[in-house]
Amino acid sequence: MDVVGSRWSARLVGVLLTITTTLSQATDLGFLLHKHPGRVQAFEQSFGTAHVFYPDADESHCTAALLLDVDPVKLVRTRGRGTPDFSLGQYVNDRPYAASSLLASAMANVFRTAMRGRCDQRPELAETPIPLEVVLPALPCRGGPRQAERFFAPLGWDVSAVPVPLDPEFGDWGDSRYVTLTLTGTLRLADALNQLYVLLPVLDDAKHYWMAPDEVDKLIRAGEGWLATHPDRGTITRRYLANRRGLVRTALGRLADAEDATDEALDPVQVEEEPPAAEDGGEQSPPEEQVSLAERRLQAVVQALRDEDARRVIDLGCGSGKLLSRLAQDDFFNEISGTDVSHRALSHAWRRLRWDQRPRSANDRVKDVFQGALTYTDERFRDYEAAVLMEVIEHIDPPRLSAVERVVFEHAKPRVVVVTTPNSEHNVRYEGLAPGAMRHPDHRFEWTRAEFRAWADRVAGAHGYRVRHVPVGDDDPEVGAPTQMGVFTR
């Protein structure tokens, strides 16, 4: 297939994506994609037709191809507000030939079940990382090969991004804005598809449709498990949401709430980007500098520990270790430990602590970081002055919450317990969050202020504690602060 830059003499038949595996039973790729290797299938889209076929399928090597045949007339009818308005620009553009938001949309339609990680016939395979090679012959890439490397390499891919020349016959003309992208790695297929769904339009930095508030939910779903800890999550979120400030702030806030993402995600972009164009064609002002909710929550927890003179602290549900890192840098604290049920989260915590880059005194303060479940008594939870559950309880199924109460307040029984959790009343202030929806798909519940107060008062009374309530974040006079904190003392 001939990939071209600006030449009209040769052209792609359509937008192409191939996925190859060398799994021992390679044709099981068909089960994961829910598309039979022996069939050619066509799926109508609002902007053309998506074809799925297998150019190569045997037990040792299997390739699935998604070929998107874009209809330029249909594309004009579905074009977004970011599409050029000059007359030829509506019809003469690269959308029918280059991977972009069109391909991402087709993937979401054609591979919907695979992206959700469902495979009823091979459920264990859907949860297993498998060897994969993904090839996109023509991908618009704002920022060039280096940008593709920055976005995909932290996710575990080996990245090859080869610039496509403007014209192979005239090398002096230089390279086009396209790359041929090859990704090689061992990942769950669902993770790979969701990463592509987000990052293809992000690298292109353009979408073919108007950015509606529900795009935040789409981003949170597709980015679950990888976006919040990505070093460029701020840039990815802004590009995906077309620099819509309200949507970007909502998305980054929800990522910080759910995954303990670092506060740098809410800082203004400090990369190579030029200022984005505003909807009216003028230059858009950069986002206002502000202290993120994640940072304000950290500050509130640390201050509560200081106020109670609690110097030996265990972080129960430490996630990626942001609080651990903050406490390790503060010489007020003498002994710090962290625990989480997730091996993946703990690996992020260890990387965040960066033992070799910290002063020895900071390293000496960290006693242990270990795996543990809060629903079971564990002797390692004991003998601390304070325990912190920061954005943890909302991830616990309500029937199991009583077990956590016993483990923390009855068995471990520290002198101080600090609990933070979202205030569901404040959710109406998040643009793009549907009425009644929670801030993250993994939340089992989100309490109102009255519900949290009732729970905290009951737990404190049952176990000999007192509790004071502290709002965290801007305290809205109507719906309260976005985060509510209870400080239990005895």
C-alpha positions as CSV (number, residue, x, y, z in Angstrom):
1,M,0.0,0.0,0.0
2,D,1.4,3.3,-1.0
3,V,1.6,6.0,1.7
4,V,1.9,9.6,0.4
5,G,2.3,13.1,1.8
6,S,1.2,15.8,-0.6
7,R,1.3,13.8,-3.8
8,W,-2.1,13.3,-5.6
9,S,-0.7,10.7,-8.1
10,A,-0.9,7.9,-5.5
11,R,-3.3,7.5,-2.7
12,L,-4.5,5.2,0.1
13,V,-7.6,3.2,-0.6
14,G,-8.7,4.2,3.0
15,V,-7.5,4.6,6.5
16,L,-5.7,1.4,7.6
17,L,-5.0,-0.1,11.0
18,T,-3.5,-3.6,11.5
19,I,-3.2,-5.6,14.7
20,T,-1.0,-8.7,14.7
21,T,-0.3,-11.3,17.4
22,T,2.1,-14.2,17.7
23,L,0.1,-15.8,20.5
24,S,0.5,-19.6,20.6
25,Q,-3.1,-20.0,19.2
26,A,-2.9,-16.7,17.2
27,T,-6.3,-17.0,15.6
28,D,-7.8,-16.5,19.1
29,L,-7.4,-12.9,18.2
30,G,-10.7,-13.4,16.4
31,F,-12.4,-14.3,19.7
32,L,-11.0,-11.2,21.4
33,L,-12.1,-8.9,18.6
34,H,-15.4,-10.7,18.1
35,K,-14.7,-10.9,14.4
36,H,-14.2,-14.3,12.6
37,P,-10.9,-14.6,10.8
38,G,-12.6,-16.4,7.9
39,R,-15.0,-13.6,7.1
40,V,-14.8,-10.1,5.6
41,Q,-17.3,-7.8,7.3
42,A,-18.5,-4.3,6.6
43,F,-19.9,-1.8,9.1
44,E,-21.6,1.4,7.9
45,Q,-20.5,4.6,9.7
46,S,-22.0,8.1,9.4
47,F,-18.9,9.1,7.4
48,G,-18.2,5.9,5.4
49,T,-17.8,2.2,5.7
50,A,-15.4,0.2,8.0
51,H,-14.2,-3.1,6.7
52,V,-12.7,-5.8,9.0
53,F,-10.7,-8.7,7.5
54,Y,-7.7,-10.9,8.2
55,P,-4.9,-10.8,5.6
56,D,-3.0,-13.4,7.6
57,A,-4.5,-16.0,9.9
58,D,-2.8,-19.2,11.2
59,E,-2.0,-20.7,14.5
60,S,1.3,-18.9,14.9
61,H,0.7,-15.5,13.3
62,C,-2.6,-13.7,12.9
63,T,-3.3,-10.1,11.6
64,A,-6.6,-8.3,11.8
65,A,-7.1,-5.2,9.6
66,L,-9.5,-2.4,10.0
67,L,-9.9,-0.4,6.7
68,L,-12.0,2.7,6.9
69,D,-13.4,3.9,3.5
70,V,-14.4,7.5,4.1
71,D,-17.1,9.1,2.0
72,P,-16.1,12.8,1.6
73,V,-19.7,13.9,1.1
74,K,-20.9,12.1,4.2
75,L,-17.9,13.6,6.0
76,V,-18.9,17.1,5.2
77,R,-22.4,16.4,6.6
78,T,-20.9,15.3,9.9
79,R,-18.1,17.7,10.1
80,G,-17.3,19.4,13.4
81,R,-17.0,23.0,14.2
82,G,-13.2,22.7,14.0
83,T,-13.3,21.8,10.3
84,P,-12.0,24.5,8.0
85,D,-14.8,26.6,6.5
86,F,-13.2,27.7,3.3
87,S,-15.1,26.1,0.4
88,L,-12.5,23.6,-0.8
89,G,-11.4,22.8,2.7
90,Q,-14.7,21.0,3.3
91,Y,-13.9,18.5,0.5
92,V,-10.1,18.6,0.1
93,N,-8.5,17.3,3.3
94,D,-6.6,14.3,4.6
95,R,-9.5,12.7,6.6
96,P,-10.2,10.0,4.1
97,Y,-6.5,8.8,4.0
98,A,-5.0,9.4,7.5
99,A,-5.7,7.8,10.9
100,S,-7.6,10.3,13.1
101,S,-10.7,10.7,15.2
102,L,-12.6,9.1,12.3
103,L,-10.6,5.9,12.8
104,A,-11.0,6.1,16.6
105,S,-14.8,6.4,16.2
106,A,-14.9,3.5,13.8
107,M,-12.9,1.4,16.4
108,A,-15.4,2.3,19.1
109,N,-18.2,1.1,16.9
110,V,-16.7,-2.0,15.4
111,F,-14.6,-3.2,18.4
112,R,-16.9,-2.0,21.2
113,T,-17.1,-5.3,23.1
114,A,-13.3,-5.9,22.7
115,M,-12.6,-2.4,24.1
116,R,-14.7,-3.3,27.2
117,G,-12.5,-6.3,27.8
118,R,-15.3,-8.8,27.3
119,C,-14.8,-12.2,25.7
120,D,-17.4,-14.8,26.9
121,Q,-15.7,-17.7,25.1
122,R,-12.1,-16.8,26.2
123,P,-12.6,-14.8,29.4
124,E,-9.1,-15.6,30.8
125,L,-7.5,-14.5,27.5
126,A,-9.3,-11.1,27.6
127,E,-7.5,-10.5,31.0
128,T,-4.1,-11.7,29.8
129,P,-1.4,-9.5,28.2
130,I,-0.6,-10.9,24.7
131,P,2.2,-10.1,22.2
132,L,0.9,-7.4,19.8
133,E,2.1,-5.4,16.9
134,V,0.0,-2.4,15.8
135,V,0.7,-0.6,12.5
136,L,-0.8,2.7,11.2
137,P,0.7,3.5,7.8
138,A,-0.4,7.2,7.8
139,L,-0.9,8.9,11.1
140,P,-1.1,12.7,11.4
141,C,1.3,13.5,14.3
142,R,1.5,17.0,15.6
143,G,5.0,17.1,17.2
144,G,6.4,14.5,15.0
145,P,8.0,11.1,15.9
146,R,9.2,12.4,19.3
147,Q,5.6,13.1,20.3
148,A,4.4,9.6,19.4
149,E,7.3,8.2,21.5
150,R,6.3,10.4,24.4
151,F,2.7,9.3,24.4
152,F,3.0,5.6,23.7
153,A,6.4,4.6,25.3
154,P,5.2,5.1,29.0
155,L,2.4,2.6,28.3
156,G,4.9,-0.2,27.7
157,W,5.1,0.0,23.9
158,D,8.3,-0.2,21.8
159,V,7.6,2.7,19.4
160,S,8.8,3.2,15.8
161,A,7.5,6.4,14.2
162,V,9.0,7.0,10.8
163,P,8.3,10.3,9.1
164,V,6.5,10.2,5.8
165,P,8.3,12.4,3.2
166,L,6.3,15.1,1.4
167,D,7.4,13.4,-1.8
168,P,9.8,10.5,-2.0
169,E,11.1,11.8,-5.3
170,F,12.0,15.2,-3.9
171,G,13.8,14.6,-0.6
172,D,14.7,18.3,-0.3
173,W,11.1,19.1,0.4
174,G,11.4,17.4,3.8
175,D,8.9,15.4,5.8
176,S,5.2,15.7,6.0
177,R,3.3,15.9,9.3
178,Y,2.5,12.2,9.0
179,V,4.4,9.2,10.4
180,T,4.2,5.5,9.9
181,L,3.6,4.2,13.4
182,T,4.5,0.7,14.6
183,L,3.8,-0.3,18.2
184,T,5.2,-3.5,19.6
185,G,4.5,-4.8,23.1
186,T,2.7,-7.2,25.4
187,L,-0.6,-5.8,26.6
188,R,-4.2,-6.7,27.1
189,L,-5.9,-6.2,23.8
190,A,-8.6,-4.0,25.5
191,D,-5.9,-1.8,26.9
192,A,-4.2,-1.4,23.5
193,L,-7.5,-0.5,21.8
194,N,-8.5,2.0,24.4
195,Q,-5.1,3.7,24.3
196,L,-5.4,4.0,20.5
197,Y,-8.9,5.3,20.8
198,V,-7.6,8.2,23.0
199,L,-4.2,8.9,21.4
200,L,-5.0,8.8,17.7
201,P,-7.1,12.0,17.8
202,V,-4.7,13.4,20.4
203,L,-1.7,13.0,18.1
204,D,-3.7,14.4,15.2
205,D,-4.9,17.2,17.5
206,A,-8.2,17.5,15.7
207,K,-11.6,16.0,15.8
208,H,-14.2,15.7,13.1
209,Y,-17.1,16.4,15.5
210,W,-18.2,19.0,18.0
211,M,-16.9,18.4,21.5
212,A,-19.9,17.6,23.7
213,P,-19.8,17.3,27.5
214,D,-20.1,13.5,27.4
215,E,-16.6,13.4,25.9
216,V,-15.3,13.6,29.5
217,D,-17.0,10.3,30.4
218,K,-15.6,8.7,27.2
219,L,-12.1,9.8,28.1
220,I,-12.4,8.6,31.7
221,R,-13.7,5.2,30.6
222,A,-11.0,4.7,27.8
223,G,-8.3,6.1,30.0
224,E,-9.0,3.9,33.0
225,G,-5.9,2.3,34.4
226,W,-3.4,4.3,32.4
227,L,-4.2,7.9,31.8
228,A,-4.1,9.2,35.3
229,T,-0.5,8.0,35.8
230,H,0.7,9.0,32.4
231,P,3.5,11.6,32.6
232,D,1.8,13.6,29.8
233,R,-1.8,13.2,31.0
234,G,-2.3,17.0,31.1
235,T,-1.4,17.4,27.4
236,I,-3.3,14.3,26.4
237,T,-6.5,15.5,28.2
238,R,-6.3,19.0,26.7
239,R,-5.8,17.8,23.2
240,Y,-8.5,15.2,23.5
241,L,-11.0,17.7,24.8
242,A,-10.0,20.4,22.2
243,N,-8.8,22.7,25.0
244,R,-12.3,23.3,26.2
245,R,-11.3,24.7,29.6
246,G,-14.3,23.6,31.6
247,L,-14.2,20.0,30.2
248,V,-10.5,19.8,30.8
249,R,-10.7,21.0,34.4
250,T,-13.5,18.5,35.0
251,A,-11.6,15.6,33.4
252,L,-8.4,16.3,35.3
253,G,-10.2,16.7,38.5
254,R,-11.9,13.4,38.1
255,L,-8.6,11.7,37.2
256,A,-7.0,13.2,40.3
257,D,-9.9,12.1,42.5
258,A,-10.0,8.6,41.3
259,E,-6.4,7.7,40.5
260,D,-4.3,10.0,42.8
261,A,-2.9,11.7,39.7
262,T,-0.2,14.3,40.5
263,D,-1.0,18.0,40.6
264,E,1.1,18.8,37.6
265,A,-1.8,17.6,35.5
266,L,-3.6,20.9,36.2
267,D,-0.7,23.2,35.5
268,P,-0.6,25.1,32.2
269,V,1.0,23.2,29.3
270,Q,4.8,23.5,29.4
271,V,5.6,21.5,26.3
272,E,6.3,22.4,22.7
273,E,2.7,23.3,21.9
274,E,1.7,26.6,20.2
275,P,-1.4,28.3,21.6
276,P,-4.5,26.5,20.5
277,A,-7.0,28.3,18.2
278,A,-10.2,29.6,19.8
279,E,-13.5,28.7,18.3
280,D,-13.9,32.2,16.9
281,G,-10.5,32.0,15.1
282,G,-8.6,34.1,17.6
283,E,-6.0,33.0,20.0
284,Q,-7.2,31.3,23.2
285,S,-5.8,32.4,26.5
286,P,-4.0,29.8,28.5
287,P,-5.8,28.1,31.5
288,E,-5.7,30.1,34.7
289,E,-3.0,28.9,37.1
290,Q,-4.6,27.3,40.2
291,V,-4.0,24.9,43.0
292,S,-5.6,21.6,42.0
293,L,-8.1,19.8,44.2
294,A,-5.7,16.9,44.5
295,E,-3.0,19.3,45.9
296,R,-5.4,21.0,48.3
297,R,-6.5,17.6,49.5
298,L,-2.9,16.6,50.2
299,Q,-2.3,19.9,52.1
300,A,-5.4,19.4,54.2
301,V,-4.5,15.8,55.1
302,V,-0.9,16.8,56.1
303,Q,-2.2,19.8,58.1
304,A,-4.6,17.5,59.9
305,L,-1.8,15.2,60.9
306,R,0.3,18.1,62.1
307,D,-2.6,19.5,64.1
308,E,-2.9,16.2,65.9
309,D,0.9,15.9,66.3
310,A,0.8,12.5,64.6
311,R,4.3,11.7,63.4
312,R,4.0,7.9,62.7
313,V,1.6,7.4,59.8
314,I,0.3,4.6,57.7
315,D,-1.5,5.4,54.4
316,L,-4.2,2.8,54.0
317,G,-4.9,2.5,50.2
318,C,-1.8,4.5,49.3
319,G,-2.4,4.2,45.5
320,S,0.4,5.6,43.5
321,G,2.1,7.0,46.6
322,K,1.6,10.7,46.3
323,L,0.8,11.2,50.0
324,L,3.7,8.9,50.9
325,S,6.1,11.0,48.8
326,R,4.8,14.2,50.4
327,L,5.2,12.8,54.0
328,A,8.7,11.4,53.2
329,Q,9.9,14.9,52.3
330,D,8.6,16.5,55.5
331,D,10.9,16.1,58.5
332,F,7.9,16.6,60.9
333,F,7.1,12.9,60.3
334,N,9.3,10.1,61.8
335,E,7.9,6.9,60.4
336,I,5.7,6.3,57.3
337,S,4.3,3.2,55.7
338,G,1.8,2.6,52.9
339,T,-0.3,-0.3,51.7
340,D,-2.6,-1.0,48.8
341,V,-4.4,-4.0,47.4
342,S,-3.1,-3.3,43.8
343,H,0.4,-4.5,42.8
344,R,0.2,-2.1,39.9
345,A,-0.5,0.9,42.2
346,L,2.4,-0.2,44.5
347,S,4.8,-0.3,41.6
348,H,3.9,3.4,40.8
349,A,4.4,4.2,44.5
350,W,7.9,2.8,44.5
351,R,8.8,4.7,41.3
352,R,7.3,7.9,42.8
353,L,9.4,7.5,46.0
354,R,12.6,7.3,43.8
355,W,14.9,6.1,46.6
356,D,18.1,6.9,44.8
357,Q,17.2,10.5,44.2
358,R,16.1,11.4,47.7
359,P,18.1,12.5,50.8
360,R,18.9,9.6,53.0
361,S,16.8,11.1,55.8
362,A,13.7,11.0,53.6
363,N,14.3,7.3,52.7
364,D,14.8,6.5,56.4
365,R,11.4,7.8,57.2
366,V,9.7,5.3,54.9
367,K,9.4,2.1,56.9
368,D,7.5,-0.1,54.5
369,V,5.3,-0.2,51.3
370,F,3.4,-3.4,51.0
371,Q,0.4,-5.1,49.6
372,G,-2.6,-5.5,51.9
373,A,-6.4,-5.6,51.9
374,L,-8.4,-3.3,54.2
375,T,-11.1,-5.9,54.7
376,Y,-8.8,-8.2,56.6
377,T,-7.0,-7.7,59.9
378,D,-3.3,-7.3,59.4
379,E,-0.7,-6.8,62.2
380,R,1.3,-4.5,59.9
381,F,-1.5,-1.9,60.2
382,R,-1.0,-1.5,64.0
383,D,1.3,0.6,66.1
384,Y,0.9,3.9,64.2
385,E,-0.2,7.1,65.6
386,A,-2.3,7.9,62.6
387,A,-4.0,6.1,59.6
388,V,-5.1,7.9,56.4
389,L,-7.8,6.7,54.0
390,M,-7.6,9.4,51.3
391,E,-10.2,8.8,48.6
392,V,-10.5,5.1,49.5
393,I,-13.8,4.3,51.0
394,E,-15.8,5.2,47.9
395,H,-14.0,2.3,46.1
396,I,-15.3,-0.3,48.6
397,D,-18.5,-2.1,48.1
398,P,-21.0,-0.9,50.7
399,P,-21.6,-4.5,52.2
400,R,-17.8,-4.7,52.9
401,L,-17.5,-1.3,54.4
402,S,-18.3,-2.6,57.9
403,A,-15.2,-4.9,57.6
404,V,-13.0,-2.0,56.9
405,E,-14.4,-0.1,59.9
406,R,-13.5,-3.0,62.1
407,V,-10.0,-3.4,60.7
408,V,-9.2,0.3,61.0
409,F,-11.1,1.5,64.1
410,E,-11.2,-1.7,66.2
411,H,-8.1,-3.7,65.3
412,A,-5.5,-1.2,64.1
413,K,-7.0,1.5,66.4
414,P,-4.6,4.4,65.8
415,R,-4.9,7.6,67.8
416,V,-5.9,9.6,64.7
417,V,-7.8,8.5,61.5
418,V,-8.1,10.9,58.6
419,V,-10.8,10.0,55.9
420,T,-11.5,12.0,52.7
421,T,-14.2,11.2,50.2
422,P,-16.0,13.0,47.4
423,N,-19.0,15.2,48.2
424,S,-21.7,14.0,45.7
425,E,-23.7,17.2,46.1
426,H,-20.8,19.1,44.4
427,N,-21.0,16.9,41.3
428,V,-23.5,19.3,39.7
429,R,-20.6,21.8,39.4
430,Y,-18.6,19.4,37.1
431,E,-19.3,20.2,33.5
432,G,-19.7,17.0,31.5
433,L,-20.8,14.8,34.4
434,A,-24.2,13.4,33.7
435,P,-26.9,13.9,36.4
436,G,-26.6,11.1,39.0
437,A,-23.3,9.9,37.6
438,M,-20.2,9.4,39.8
439,R,-16.8,10.9,39.3
440,H,-15.2,7.7,38.3
441,P,-16.5,4.3,37.1
442,D,-14.8,2.5,40.0
443,H,-16.6,4.4,42.6
444,R,-19.1,2.2,44.4
445,F,-20.9,5.1,46.0
446,E,-20.5,8.9,46.6
447,W,-22.0,10.4,49.7
448,T,-23.7,13.7,50.4
449,R,-22.5,15.7,53.3
450,A,-25.3,14.4,55.5
451,E,-24.6,10.8,54.6
452,F,-20.9,11.2,55.3
453,R,-21.7,12.9,58.6
454,A,-24.1,10.1,59.6
455,W,-21.5,7.4,58.8
456,A,-18.7,9.2,60.5
457,D,-20.7,10.0,63.7
458,R,-21.8,6.3,63.9
459,V,-18.3,4.9,63.5
460,A,-16.8,7.4,65.9
461,G,-19.5,6.6,68.6
462,A,-19.1,2.8,68.1
463,H,-15.3,2.8,68.6
464,G,-14.6,5.5,71.1
465,Y,-13.6,8.3,68.8
466,R,-14.6,11.9,68.3
467,V,-14.8,13.3,64.7
468,R,-14.6,16.8,63.3
469,H,-15.5,17.6,59.7
470,V,-13.4,19.7,57.4
471,P,-14.4,20.9,53.8
472,V,-11.6,20.6,51.3
473,G,-11.6,22.8,48.2
474,D,-13.8,25.8,47.5
475,D,-16.8,25.6,49.9
476,D,-19.7,26.3,47.6
477,P,-22.5,27.9,49.6
478,E,-25.1,25.8,47.9
479,V,-23.5,22.4,47.4
480,G,-20.5,22.4,49.7
481,A,-16.8,21.7,48.9
482,P,-15.9,19.0,46.4
483,T,-14.1,16.9,49.0
484,Q,-15.2,16.2,52.6
485,M,-12.8,15.2,55.3
486,G,-13.4,13.6,58.7
487,V,-10.6,13.7,61.3
488,F,-11.2,11.0,64.0
489,T,-9.4,11.3,67.3
490,R,-9.4,9.4,70.6
